[in-house]
Amino acid sequence: MLLLDIDNSILFDEATMRTMDKPTLLVERLDGNKQFMTMRAHLRLKRLVEINQVIPVTNRTVDQFKHLELFQIDAKPKWAILESGKILLKEGKSDKRYENWLRQHQQPATMSSILIYLEEVEVTNWQAYPAMTLSERLTRPHEGISFVEDESALLEELFHRYQT
């Protein structure tokens, strides 16, 4: 399962978009700011989400995350980690079972707590991209993936790996 730090990887601003020679898509409008991604990365990410192999990780609040059209319309993930690990969404809604789990285990809402919970209910193997921003925040065993220039190729490779 890929933990994808969307704030520090696949999304870029309008100024960066204007310098690119690849087709891009507008995937977020928030407070007058626009975020884009390449069409190729969008298609690859959508395929990973469809087979439930990616969990977006972001600093965004629930309301901010709802403005990210990519994950609301095109590729709705089963899980999403918001506010740097304070909120876990399941199918777009706050996971009540996780909130009960936190109370039962007397745990604070953190990235580590979320991963422990997910390991209990579903996931056993973690990859984190980009490693430079996520690995320092993860206390669970994981494989860090270094930043790559062509993220769509990375997403395609992971799609094929997860399918086997």
Helices and strands as residue ranges (DSSP letters): E 2-5, G 6-8, E 12-13, H 14-19, E 24-30, E 33-38, H 39-50, E 54-57, H 62-66, H 69-69, I 70-74, E 79-82, G 83-85, E 87-90, E 93-94, H 96-105, H 111-121, E 127-129, H 131-134, G 135-137, E 143-144, H 151-163
